Amino acid sequence: MLSAVTTDAMPLDRRRRRRLETIEEVLDVAVEIMTEQGVAGLSIGEVARRMGIRPPSLYVYFASKEAMYDALFERGARLVLEHVRAATADIDTDDRTTEAIMLDAAASFVRWSVEHPAYTQLLFWRPVPGFAPSAEAYAPAVELVALMNDRLTVLQRRGLLRADADIDLVQRDWTVLISGVVSQQLSNAPDEPFDSGAFTSRLPTLVAMFCDHYNSPARGNRNARKR
């Protein structure tokens, strides 16, 4: 009896695995198209053509193009969440200046964003009229906001940010700063590399301005002496 159950289960596992592999392949092709033609340029027909299948075959995996966008949004949101989490993992023990910590965080996020323009457009702009991610797809983005709020709270608790600063406002200002750099770079100089981009290269100056405003007074004096 055990042998029969095992034998019956194995084809199901293989089918499930193959289905997931195909979904990932579809999403890879979709990202490729969005990178080349913009997020709004995605089409079921072009995905099918590049995969060598007929368009109706894709509806086995995605009920509509909006469902494909939803899966892409969730995938991109999880990728950037994992990236930011890894890049800021040592913030509790990082003994550098506030400016050095924040510059590394900014550079990590901005570099990822300009090197993944399709995901960035879908996640942070509104390139598809009428599309809004489902609650499930949006969940990693909510988690990212909570993560960044937590990271900034750690810096404040360690005395690296002003004790009187409202962390929600600090996070809002930080988001405006780095998303502005990303938006300007992708809009005006998308082919320039991160290190020498017209806007990405301004990050050190912009982060220094941010830190001058939000540094705790005592920490700011110590940082000034180090320079």
C-alpha positions, 0 to 999 in steps of 0.5 A, a space after each residue: 500500500 505504501 508503495 502505491 501511495 508513493 507512486 501516485 504522489 510522485 507524478 503530482 510532485 513532478 507536475 507541480 514542480 514543472 508548473 512552478 518552473 514554467 511560471 518562473 520562466 514566464 516571469 523571466 521572459 516578462 521582465 525581459 520584455 518590460 526591460 526592453 519596451 517598458 512595463 506597459 509594453 508587456 503583452 501576453 502575445 509577445 511572452 508566448 512568441 518568445 517562449 515558442 507557444 501559443 498565447 492561450 497556453 499562458 492562461 493555464 498559468 495566468 488568468 490575465 495580463 493583470 494577474 501576470 503583473 501581480 505576480 511580477 509585482 510580488 516577485 520584485 517586491 520580495 527581491 528588493 526586500 531580501 536585498 535591503 534586509 541583507 544590506 542592512 543586516 549589521 546595523 546593530 553592530 556597525 560602528 561607523 558614522 551615521 553618514 557612512 552607514 546611510 550612504 551604504 544603505 542608499 547606494 545599495 538600494 539605488 544601485 539595485 533599482 537602476 540595475 533592475 529598471 523593469 521592477 523599479 518602474 512596476 514597484 515605485 511608479 504607476 506605469 500600467 493604467 488601472 493596475 493595483 497589486 493585490 494584498 498578497 503581492 503588496 505584502 513584501 512592500 509593506 514588510 519593506 517599509 516596516 524593515 526600514 522603520 526598524 533600521 532607523 529606530 535602531 540608529 536612533 536608539 544607538 544615538 546616531 539620529 536625533 532623539 527628538 526626530 519622528 522616525 516616520 518622518 525620517 523615513 519619509 524624507 529618506 524615501 523622497 531622497 533616494 527615490 528621487 535619485 532613482 527616478 531622475 537617473 532612470 528618466 534622464 540617463 538610464 544608460 549610465 552606470 551607477 558609479 558615474 551616473 549624472 544623478 546616482 553620483 550625487 548620492 554622497 552629497 545628498 546623504 551628507 545633507 540628510 545626515 547633517 539634518 538628522 544627526 544627533 548633536 553630540 554625534 554630529 560633533 564627533 563626526 565633524 572632528 573625524 573629518 
